[in-house]
Amino acid sequence: MCCGPCSVVPLKQTLKGSLEVCGFFYNPNIHPRTEFIKRLESVRKLSRLLELAVISHDEYDPAPYFARLGGTDKKSIPTEQRCASCYHERLRYTAKTAKQRGFDFFTTSLLYSKYQNHELIVDMGLDMERKFGIPFYYEDFREGWKSGIEESRSMELYRQKYCGCIFSLVERELHKRADSSSAKEAKASSGRAVMGLTDKK
């Protein structure tokens, strides 16, 4: 479970209807710690609403994630590389835990998101299936994208504004600044045009 909102459709509309499901929260690369706690609490709230058992990795320790990437310099780490590292570690730990605890298969709420690399997630899930000897359950949960948003809002679940790691947080801030600058420039340009028209009269 990457978060509460992305887990609604996989749980409520698909998995929990015909299967005995246990949630698993392992997201140590979420930044900062306050955001990690908000997402963990959102998952716990969803578990109460759906009466779902959840195994949660409560320890906040992003250091291994950064170590795998070789540092925190955003310019030297392509988006594809850091996302692949994130997918790999979370799916690896999920498959390993599922195998150790005797589950029949594992899957991920990442398959719900329209913003993630769906094909890469599937490939990595199948790779973990081979490595740990436990089947990877695949379903394209993106079909329930809109209903998932509506339901998570009706449940009043915390809805994050960025993917999760420090790099995605920085990108969000840069986009916000760019959008703000564009809006200011457009407003100023509009004002100059009006003044120009006024001067011609």
C-alpha positions as CSV (number, residue, x, y, z in Angstrom):
1,M,0.0,0.0,0.0
2,C,1.7,3.2,-1.2
3,C,-1.0,5.3,0.5
4,G,-4.6,5.2,1.5
5,P,-6.3,6.8,-1.6
6,C,-4.5,4.6,-4.1
7,S,-5.5,1.5,-2.1
8,V,-9.3,2.1,-2.2
9,V,-10.0,0.7,-5.6
10,P,-7.7,-2.4,-5.3
11,L,-9.3,-3.2,-2.0
12,K,-12.9,-2.2,-2.1
13,Q,-13.8,-2.9,-5.8
14,T,-11.6,-5.9,-6.5
15,L,-9.5,-7.8,-4.0
16,K,-11.5,-7.7,-0.8
17,G,-14.7,-8.7,-2.6
18,S,-13.6,-12.3,-3.2
19,L,-10.3,-12.8,-1.4
20,E,-8.9,-12.6,2.1
21,V,-6.6,-9.6,1.9
22,C,-3.9,-8.2,4.2
23,G,-2.5,-4.8,3.6
24,F,1.2,-4.1,3.8
25,F,2.7,-0.6,4.3
26,Y,6.4,-0.2,3.6
27,N,7.4,3.2,2.3
28,P,10.6,4.4,4.1
29,N,11.6,6.7,1.3
30,I,8.7,9.1,1.8
31,H,10.0,12.6,2.6
32,P,9.8,14.3,5.1
33,R,9.0,12.2,8.2
34,T,5.8,14.3,8.8
35,E,4.6,13.2,5.3
36,F,5.5,9.6,6.1
37,I,3.4,9.7,9.2
38,K,0.4,11.3,7.4
39,R,0.3,8.5,4.8
40,L,0.7,5.9,7.5
41,E,-2.2,7.3,9.4
42,S,-4.3,7.4,6.2
43,V,-3.6,3.7,5.6
44,R,-4.6,3.0,9.2
45,K,-7.8,5.0,8.8
46,L,-8.7,3.1,5.6
47,S,-8.0,-0.2,7.4
48,R,-10.5,0.7,10.1
49,L,-13.1,1.7,7.6
50,L,-12.7,-1.5,5.6
51,E,-12.0,-3.7,8.5
52,L,-8.7,-4.7,6.9
53,A,-5.7,-6.2,8.7
54,V,-2.5,-4.3,7.9
55,I,1.1,-5.1,8.5
56,S,2.9,-1.8,8.7
57,H,6.6,-1.0,8.7
58,D,6.5,2.0,11.0
59,E,10.2,2.8,11.0
60,Y,11.2,5.9,9.0
61,D,14.6,5.2,7.5
62,P,15.2,6.7,4.0
63,A,19.0,6.2,4.2
64,P,19.1,2.9,2.3
65,Y,17.1,4.5,-0.5
66,F,19.6,7.3,-0.9
67,A,22.5,4.8,-0.6
68,R,21.2,2.8,-3.5
69,L,21.0,5.9,-5.6
70,G,24.5,7.0,-4.6
71,G,23.4,10.3,-3.0
72,T,20.8,13.1,-3.1
73,D,22.0,15.3,-6.0
74,K,18.8,15.6,-8.0
75,K,20.6,16.5,-11.2
76,S,22.6,13.3,-11.3
77,I,19.7,11.0,-10.7
78,P,17.3,10.5,-13.6
79,T,13.6,10.1,-12.8
80,E,13.5,6.7,-14.3
81,Q,16.4,5.5,-12.1
82,R,15.1,6.7,-8.8
83,C,11.5,5.4,-9.5
84,A,12.9,2.1,-10.5
85,S,14.9,1.9,-7.3
86,C,11.7,2.8,-5.3
87,Y,9.6,0.2,-7.1
88,H,12.2,-2.5,-6.8
89,E,12.8,-2.1,-3.1
90,R,9.1,-1.9,-2.1
91,L,8.1,-4.9,-4.3
92,R,11.1,-6.9,-3.1
93,Y,10.2,-6.3,0.6
94,T,6.6,-7.0,-0.1
95,A,7.3,-10.3,-1.9
96,K,9.8,-11.3,0.8
97,T,7.3,-10.6,3.6
98,A,4.4,-12.3,1.8
99,K,6.6,-15.4,1.3
100,Q,7.8,-15.5,4.9
101,R,4.3,-15.1,6.3
102,G,2.7,-17.8,4.1
103,F,0.6,-15.7,1.8
104,D,-0.6,-17.2,-1.6
105,F,0.4,-14.2,-3.7
106,F,1.3,-10.4,-3.5
107,T,0.3,-7.3,-5.4
108,T,0.6,-3.5,-5.2
109,S,-1.5,-0.4,-5.1
110,L,1.0,1.1,-7.5
111,L,-1.0,-0.6,-10.2
112,Y,-3.8,1.9,-9.6
113,S,-1.8,5.1,-10.3
114,K,-1.9,6.7,-13.8
115,Y,1.3,8.5,-12.9
116,Q,3.6,5.5,-12.3
117,N,5.4,3.4,-14.9
118,H,2.8,0.6,-15.1
119,E,4.8,-1.7,-17.3
120,L,8.0,-1.5,-15.2
121,I,6.0,-2.2,-12.1
122,V,4.5,-5.3,-13.7
123,D,8.0,-6.5,-14.9
124,M,9.4,-6.0,-11.4
125,G,6.5,-7.8,-9.8
126,L,7.1,-10.8,-12.1
127,D,10.8,-10.6,-11.3
128,M,10.1,-10.8,-7.6
129,E,7.7,-13.7,-8.3
130,R,10.6,-15.6,-9.7
131,K,13.1,-14.6,-7.0
132,F,10.9,-15.4,-4.0
133,G,8.7,-18.2,-5.5
134,I,5.4,-16.5,-4.7
135,P,2.9,-15.5,-7.5
136,F,2.5,-11.8,-8.4
137,Y,-1.2,-10.9,-8.8
138,Y,-1.7,-8.6,-11.7
139,E,-4.8,-6.4,-12.4
140,D,-5.0,-3.0,-14.1
141,F,-6.6,-1.1,-11.3
142,R,-6.3,2.2,-13.3
143,E,-9.7,1.5,-14.7
144,G,-11.2,2.6,-11.4
145,W,-9.1,5.8,-11.3
146,K,-12.0,8.3,-11.1
147,S,-14.1,6.3,-8.7
148,G,-11.0,5.9,-6.5
149,I,-10.6,9.6,-6.2
150,E,-14.2,10.1,-5.4
151,E,-14.3,7.4,-2.8
152,S,-11.1,8.5,-1.0
153,R,-12.5,12.0,-0.7
154,S,-15.8,10.7,0.7
155,M,-13.8,8.7,3.2
156,E,-11.9,11.9,4.0
157,L,-8.5,10.2,3.5
158,Y,-5.4,12.3,3.4
159,R,-4.6,13.0,-0.2
160,Q,-0.9,13.8,-0.8
161,K,0.2,16.4,-3.3
162,Y,3.4,14.6,-4.7
163,C,4.6,11.1,-5.3
164,G,6.6,10.8,-2.1
165,C,10.4,11.0,-2.2
166,I,12.4,14.2,-1.7
167,F,13.0,14.4,-5.5
168,S,9.3,14.5,-6.3
169,L,8.8,17.1,-3.6
170,V,11.4,19.3,-5.1
171,E,9.9,18.8,-8.6
172,R,6.5,19.8,-7.3
173,E,7.9,23.0,-5.8
174,L,9.7,23.9,-9.0
175,H,6.5,23.3,-11.0
176,K,4.5,25.5,-8.6
177,R,7.1,28.3,-9.0
178,A,7.1,28.0,-12.8
179,D,3.3,28.1,-12.9
180,S,3.2,31.1,-10.6
181,S,5.7,32.9,-12.7
182,S,3.8,32.1,-15.9
183,A,0.6,33.4,-14.4
184,K,2.2,36.6,-13.3
185,E,3.7,37.1,-16.7
186,A,0.4,36.5,-18.4
187,K,-1.3,39.0,-16.1
188,A,1.3,41.6,-16.7
189,S,1.2,41.0,-20.5
190,S,-2.6,41.3,-20.4
191,G,-2.3,44.6,-18.4
192,R,0.1,46.0,-21.0
193,A,-2.2,45.1,-23.9
194,V,-5.1,46.9,-22.2
195,M,-3.0,49.9,-21.6
196,G,-1.9,49.9,-25.2
197,L,-5.5,49.8,-26.4
198,T,-6.4,52.5,-24.1
199,D,-3.6,54.7,-25.3
200,K,-4.8,54.3,-28.9
201,K,-8.2,55.7,-28.2
